[in-house]
Amino acid sequence: MLRTIRRAAALLTIALAAGCTATGPALDTTSEAPASSSSTTSAGADGTAEPTTIRIASLKGPTTMGMVRLMSDAEAGATTHDYRVTMYGTADEVVPLVVQGQVDVALVPANLASVLYNRTEGAVQVAAVNTLGVIYVVETGETISEVADLAGRTVYSTGKGTSPEYVLNHILTENGLDPATDLTVEYRSEATELAVLLAESDDAVAVLPQPYVTVVQGQNPEVRVALSLTEEWDAVSPESGLVTGVLLVRREFAAANEAAFDDFLTDYEASTAFTNSSVPEAAELVASYGIVPAALVAEKAIPACNITYLEGEELRTRLGGYLEVLHAANPESVGGALPGDDFYYER
């Protein structure tokens, strides 16, 4: 069984890219990027947008699950605009494409959007939150029912010095636990290691993201979701939100193609609604695009991935509050400073 777990978990390593960047990769403005072009258009006399090519970079993980209907429709020629979506395994691959103007829209970890804003002097904006928290506390047992139950335990996690650590520490602290003394948090480099630990132990406690949780439970029915860190965050910080992924746009592109970009946002919002309302059909698309290894895994994971579409004031409130917590833990996790009001795109 361990061999099966290792194989299945290895197939999902790329899914971690959706929310595990903390300080963000260094901005490489010299690396070669795929050559492509985008159309710069304006709205017609009736206010509708002329057909426009929009180049989109996404990550193979929960942040892209909400876009699969849009991707499918675009491939079938059923959209007004030419949406060209390319998926990547890590955020490091997407960063230079955004910086060099080789893509117009990117689905990236929430804090990376702030890092890019700061390091490009405001050349990017966030238009929507597309994924809330996807991290869960799981155990092989029945001993954890609230955060306080973690006292005295050893908890395994990934993300030392990155967002997962800051999120966990915030929740622990707000529940009266000192992360340094009241429990032991042991960090591992990959979630695959945590999957094996859960399989080998009858009392292990781990912090895992989706869709890893679904894969591990499929191989080991003794693994139980004990806590949702999204729910625990909401309980202690209701004025903000635990945000995994956002939709980023280059400011120059949005300004030059306002009508077309707003059309895209409408199409994208409809796509996320489809993923949440038509889970079996969406799961088939998620698997067909290689985001997870099988439709069955996707069907079980989608409801726990907190796929959403938030814009406007709710975007500002949830994302802004989340970035404040990260900034307090480590300013470099958001690029050194909190972004200004112009960070948020308004349509």
Rosetta blueprint (number, residue, H / E / L):
1 M L
2 L H
3 R H
4 T H
5 I H
6 R H
7 R H
8 A H
9 A H
10 A H
11 L H
12 L L
13 T H
14 I H
15 A H
16 L H
17 A H
18 A H
19 G L
20 C L
21 T L
22 A L
23 T L
24 G L
25 P L
26 A L
27 L L
28 D L
29 T L
30 T L
31 S L
32 E L
33 A L
34 P L
35 A L
36 S L
37 S L
38 S L
39 S L
40 T L
41 T L
42 S L
43 A E
44 G L
45 A L
46 D L
47 G L
48 T L
49 A E
50 E L
51 P L
52 T L
53 T E
54 I E
55 R E
56 I E
57 A E
58 S E
59 L E
60 K L
61 G L
62 P H
63 T H
64 T H
65 M H
66 G L
67 M L
68 V H
69 R H
70 L H
71 M H
72 S H
73 D H
74 A H
75 E H
76 A L
77 G L
78 A L
79 T L
80 T L
81 H L
82 D E
83 Y E
84 R E
85 V E
86 T E
87 M E
88 Y E
89 G L
90 T L
91 A H
92 D H
93 E H
94 V H
95 V H
96 P H
97 L H
98 V H
99 V H
100 Q L
101 G L
102 Q L
103 V L
104 D L
105 V E
106 A E
107 L E
108 V E
109 P E
110 A H
111 N H
112 L H
113 A H
114 S H
115 V H
116 L H
117 Y H
118 N H
119 R H
120 T L
121 E L
122 G L
123 A L
124 V E
125 Q E
126 V E
127 A E
128 A E
129 V E
130 N E
131 T E
132 L E
133 G L
134 V L
135 I E
136 Y E
137 V E
138 V E
139 E E
140 T E
141 G L
142 E L
143 T L
144 I L
145 S L
146 E L
147 V H
148 A H
149 D H
150 L H
151 A L
152 G L
153 R L
154 T E
155 V E
156 Y E
157 S E
158 T L
159 G L
160 K L
161 G L
162 T L
163 S H
164 P H
165 E H
166 Y H
167 V H
168 L H
169 N H
170 H H
171 I H
172 L H
173 T H
174 E H
175 N L
176 G L
177 L L
178 D L
179 P L
180 A L
181 T L
182 D L
183 L L
184 T E
185 V E
186 E E
187 Y E
188 R L
189 S L
190 E L
191 A H
192 T H
193 E H
194 L H
195 A H
196 V H
197 L H
198 L H
199 A H
200 E H
201 S L
202 D L
203 D L
204 A L
205 V E
206 A E
207 V E
208 L E
209 P E
210 Q L
211 P L
212 Y H
213 V H
214 T H
215 V H
216 V H
217 Q H
218 G H
219 Q H
220 N L
221 P L
222 E L
223 V E
224 R E
225 V E
226 A E
227 L E
228 S E
229 L H
230 T H
231 E H
232 E H
233 W H
234 D H
235 A H
236 V H
237 S L
238 P L
239 E L
240 S L
241 G L
242 L L
243 V E
244 T E
245 G E
246 V E
247 L E
248 L E
249 V E
250 R E
251 R H
252 E H
253 F H
254 A H
255 A H
256 A H
257 N L
258 E H
259 A H
260 A H
261 F H
262 D H
263 D H
264 F H
265 L H
266 T H
267 D H
268 Y H
269 E H
270 A H
271 S H
272 T H
273 A H
274 F H
275 T H
276 N H
277 S H
278 S L
279 V H
280 P H
281 E H
282 A H
283 A H
284 E H
285 L H
286 V H
287 A H
288 S H
289 Y L
290 G L
291 I L
292 V L
293 P L
294 A L
295 A H
296 L H
297 V H
298 A H
299 E H
300 K H
301 A H
302 I H
303 P H
304 A H
305 C L
306 N L
307 I E
308 T E
309 Y E
310 L E
311 E L
312 G H
313 E H
314 E H
315 L H
316 R H
317 T H
318 R H
319 L H
320 G H
321 G H
322 Y H
323 L H
324 E H
325 V H
326 L H
327 H H
328 A H
329 A H
330 N L
331 P H
332 E H
333 S H
334 V H
335 G L
336 G L
337 A L
338 L L
339 P L
340 G L
341 D H
342 D H
343 F H
344 Y E
345 Y L
346 E L
347 R L
